[in-house]
Amino acid sequence: MTELPRIHPHDYCDEDLPELIQPWWDTLPRYFHALPDHFLADSDTRWRIDYTASIDNIARTGLACMAGAAALPAALNKQRQQQDREQSRFYQSFLDEDDPNVFFAPPQQRADIHRAPVARYHFQPEDGDAYTLHFRSPFETRNPELRERYHAHKPNGTAWAQHWRHHGEPRPTLVMIHGFVADPYWLNTRWLALPWFYKQGFDVLLYTLPFHGRRKGRLAPFSGAEFFSQGMAMLNETFAHAIHDLRLFMAMLRDQGSPAIGATGISLGGYTTGLLAALEDDLAFAIPNVPLVSIMDLMKSWFPINQQIPLFQKIFDTDMSGLRKLTALHSPLTWPCRVPQSGRMIIGGAGDRFAPPKHSQLLWQHWNRCDLHWFPGNHLLHLDQGLYLKAMRDFMKQALVERDVELAG
């Protein structure tokens, strides 16, 4: 494990963090959400970690109120409760499969992708082009009973991305997946210093998750509100849709000659990156940034949305392990990572209270103790970001070199 200076989490991990044993939804302690997130650090770094953690707690409560309010009408609807309980049974058999691609089936056709130059206020590369891409998604829900309901969300049926491409020979491409409610291209461009990665020689694709941005329904109270608010069965289909459309954009990159594709994502995008790494055989690298790994355990640590956990247990007549199992199909913890060890890296925030460090640590265990870099900030404020950006760049380039050596051999 590689660490940034002055932060040393490993002394508590091996003692306090339980060993990941499959099936993780049964063996992870029910109090996992309450495990401490403490680090050994000098006094200056300790102050920054504690200060940013307190800011995260306040901001998290606001987002939890929004997400909880969006989900409550469906959760209190008796007819919808019964439908969700019955429809969720459809997905449980897929957990018995050895290959997650049995459920997350690769697209069987190419997409007709349209492109237009980005607006003037977006990043404009001097030595390349920047386009907004979209296509009408051919995705069909795996559960036929949900097909009509899911596809009633018309705006969500169009996939969107932004693509920055250098002139000349095709370059390796960095695919970036945004977080929950944090879909604007301009925000992610600045937040994750994507123009800097472009100048390091990478093409960049910014992908929009379902029900976010232009995919949001007209009556949705905020971007992303429909992602988690439609029940467990619909959540499985939403992740299937996210992967399906992302794969079509990746197929486009391969058709254009991109020599390699790697992915990074933040928060919910980090979760999706971890899932993608369990599905794609030829990802050169996967770098989840402040990822979550268990949606139910995350909910249990967020007030006031944690007050809905007993309601979910009553609806599905189960305990915490059972709720985890309902969401396990799309968790990165459920499936082996297909990215080579040399291409796995995790970025974690020591003061993160949106996706607490224990989630990054659990993914680190699952990924065979891969490279793990900590920064002394929270989910929103990435202090010392320049250090981990340079570490990411060096890691990505080295992963590409090792990939080329393996392919040549």
N, C-alpha and C positions, 0 to 999 in steps of 0.2 A: 504494500500500500504506500503510495506516494502522498506526502502531506505538505501543505503550505506552511511557511514558517510560523511558529509560536502557537500552533493549535495541535493538540495531541489527544484525539478522542479514543485511541485504541486501548488505553488502560482500563476503561470502563466497559468497552464493548464485549470483550471475551468473558467478563464476569457477569454483567447484568443483562446483556442481550441474549435471548434464548437462541439455541442452535436451530437453524431452519431444517425441519424434518417434514417430508411429504406424507400425506397431503397437508399442506401448511394450514389450511382453514380449520383443521381439527387439532393440530398440535401447537399452533401459536397460542400462547396464554391469553385468556380472556381479558387480562389487564394490560395487554401490550400497549394500548393507547396511553396508559398512565406511566409507563416506564420513563425514568429520568433521561434527559438529554443534557449531560454535563460533560465539559471538556477541561482538560488541563491547559492553561494558558497563562501568559504573563499578565500583570495587572492592567496594562493598557488594553490588551486584546480582550481580557475578561470584561472590562467595562463596555467595550463596543458590542460584544456578544449579548450581554444582558440588556443593554439599552435598545438594540435593534429587536431583540425578542419581545420586549414590552410593546414596541410599536406594532409588531406583527399581531400580538394578541388583540389589540384594539381594532386593527383593520380586518382581522379574521372574523371578529364578531359581526361587523357590518356585512361582510360577504355572506356569512352563515345565515343572517336574517333574510337577506335577499333570496338565497337559494332555498331556504326552508319555506319561505312564503310562496315561492313558485311551485314547490312540490306538494304543499299541503292540500290544495283542492283535490288532486288525484288520490292522495293518500287517504282522504276522508270519505271518498266516494265508494259506497258499499259495492255497487255493481262493478266498478273498476278494480276494487280490491279482489273480488272473486275472479275476474278475468285474468288479472296479473298472476294470481296464485296458480291458476290452471295453466296459463300459457308458459309460465316459467319452467314447468316440468319438461317441456320440449327440449330444453337446453342441457339438462343434466347428463344425458347419455354421452354428450360430446366430451365431457370431462374424463370418460373412460378410454378415449382414443389416445394413441401414442403420438399422433401428429395433430397439432392445432389447426393445420390447414384443411382438415376435414370440415371444420366449421368455417374458418376464415378462407374459404375457397378462392384461389386466384382468379382474376377476371378472365373470361374466355374470349373477349374481343377487345380490340383497341378502341379508344375514344376519339371522337371527332373534336379535336381541341382547337378552339378559336383563341386568337391573341390580338391584343391592342396595346399600343405604347402606354406606359404608366402615366399618371397625372404628373404635372410639373413639380408638385411639392414632394413627390417620392424620390428616392435615390436615383440619380442619373449617372451611370458609369461613363467615364471619359473614353474607355477603351472597349466598350461593349454596348449591349442593348438591354433594356429592362422592359418586360412585357407583363401585362395582366392576362392570365390564361383562364379559360372556363370551358366546360363541356357539360352536356346533359348526361347525367350519370345513368348508366344501364343497371345499376344495383337493384337487386330484388331481395327482399327479406328472406332469411332461411326458413322462418316460420310462416307458412302460407296464411295462417289466421291473422297475422299482423300486417299483411301486405297492403290492404286497402287503407288501414289507419295510418301506417307509416308514410305512404306515398301521398296522403292528403296534405302533407306539408310541402307545398309546391316549391317555395324558394329553396328548400333544402335539397331538392333534386338536381340542382346545378352545382357542380364542383368548381372551386376557385383557388387560384394560386398566383403568386407573383414570381417571375423568373428573371434573374440577372445572368446574362451570358456574355463571356468575353468574345471578342472578335478572334478569328484565326482558328487554330486547332482546338477541338473540344477539351474541356478541363474536367477534373474531378468535381463532383457536385455535392455541396452541403445542403441537405434537406432540413429545414427548420420547422418545428411544429409548436404552435403557440400554446399558452395556458388557458384555463377556464376564464371566460369573459375578456381575455386579453388578446383579441384577434387583430387589432389594427396593424397594417403592415408598417406604418411609420413608427409605431410604438416598439415593435419587435426589432426593427432596423436599428433603433438607437439603444434599446435596452440590452441587446446582445452583441452590439458592435459589429453587425453583419457587414457593413461596408469595409471594415478592416479585414475580415476574412476574405472578402472579394479581392481586396488588394494583395492578399497573400497568395492569390492564384487559384482560388476556388470559385466556380460558378455557384449560385445560390438559388434555391427554390423555397419560398415561404408558402406553406400550405395552410388552408383554412379548414378547420374541423367542422363537422356537421353542426347545424343549428347556431353557427357563429357568423358574424359579419353579414354578408349578403345572403347567407343561408338562413338567417333568422326569420321566423314568422312575423307577419305584420302586427299581430296582436301580442307578441312576446314582450314582456316588460323590460328585458335587457338581453343583450347578446349572450347566447349560451344558456338562457333560461330553460329551454326545452331539452337540453342535453340530458339532465339528470331528473327531470320532473315528470316523466311519463311512465315510470314503473320499471321494474327489474327486467322484464322481457324486452321492452323497448330499448333499454340501455344496452343489452347484448347486441341488438340489431344496429344501434347507433355506432358502436365500436366496429362492428362488421362493415358498416358503410364507410367509416373513416379509413379503415385499412384498404378497402376495395378501391376507393377513389384515389388514395395516395399511390397505390400500386399502378394505377393507370397513368398518373403523372410520371412515375418512375420509369414505366415502359417507354414513355415519350423521351425521357432523358437518354435511355439506352439506344433508342432509334436514332437520336441525334448524334450518337457517338461518344457520349460521356464515358470515359474510361473507368470510372469508379463512382459509387454513390455511398455516402455516409449520412447518418441522421443525428440530429440533436433536437431536444425539445425541453420546454420548461414547464414544471408543475404537471398539469394534465398532459401537456405535450411530452414531458419526460416519461410519464406512464405509458403513453402511446408509443414512444420510441422504444421502451423496453419490450412492449408487445411486438412491435415490428421486428425487433432483433430475434424474436423466437419464431418468426415466420419466413424471413428472407434469408436465403442461403448465400447471397453474394453481397451483402452489406460490408463495406470495407471497415466501417467503424460505427459504433453506437454510443452516444454520450448524453444520457439523461441528465438534466440540470434541475436540481431541487425536486426530484421525483417523489410521487407517492407510489405505494405498491398495494395497499389494501384500502379500498374505498370505504368500507364499513368501519374500519378502525380509525380512519381519518374523520369520518362523521362523528364517531364517538368522542373525539377530542375537540370538536368544534361546538361551542355554545352559541346559540340555543338549539341548533339543529340536532344535537345529541338527544334532545328530548323526544325526538321522533323514533329513536331506536326501539323502545318498547312497543310502539305502534306497529313497526315492521315485524317485530317478533310475534305479535298477536296475529297480524294478517297472514303470515306464512307459517304460523304454528311451529316456530323453531327457536333456537337459541342463537348466540353470537356466531358459533361455528357454522350453523346453517345459513345465516345471512352472508357470511363470507363466501360460502360455497355458491350462493346465488350470483355472486359477482366474480367468481374465480375464473370463469371462462376467458376473460380478457385481462386478468392480472399477469404481469410479467413473472410473478413467483410460481405460476402454475406450470410453465413450460420451460424446457432447456433452452438456453441461449445458443443461437446458431452462428453468431459472430465469433470469429477467432478470439482467443484470449488477448492477443495483441491489439485487438480493436475495441476492447471494452473499457470504458472509463465513466466515472460518475463524478458530478460536481454537487457538493452539498453545502448548505449554509448552516453554520454552527448556531446562529440565532433564529433559524427558521421555525416558526410556529404555525404556518399554514400546512406545509408538508414537513413535519418534524424530522430531525436527523436520523431518528430510529428507522424511518422508512428507507433512507439511503443506505443505512447500515445493513438492513435486511436484504436489499437488492445486491449489495456488495458481497454478502455471504453467498447468495444464490448464484452470483456470477463468478464464483470461485476466487473471491478476494482480489478482484481486479484493481486497476488504478482508481484511487479515490482521492479527490482533492477537496479540501475544505476552505471556505472563506469566512471571515469574521463578520458576517452580515445576516440579514434575514431574507425572507422570500422575495421582497420587493427591492430592498436596498443591498446591492451586492458590493460590499466594501472590498477593497483590494482586488477589484475585478480584473485589472490589468495582468495580475499574476496568473490567474487561472485561464485567461484568454490566451496568453502566450503558451501556457502548459497545454491547452487544447490544440493550438496550432502545431506545436512540436509533436504531440501525440498523433494527430491526424496524418501528418506527413510521414511519420515513422510507420504508422499502420499501412499507409499506401505502399511504402518501400517493401515492407514484409509481405504484403499481398502480392506485389509484382514478383518477388523472389519465389513465393509459393507457386504462383501460376507458371513461372518459367521452369520450375522444377518438375 
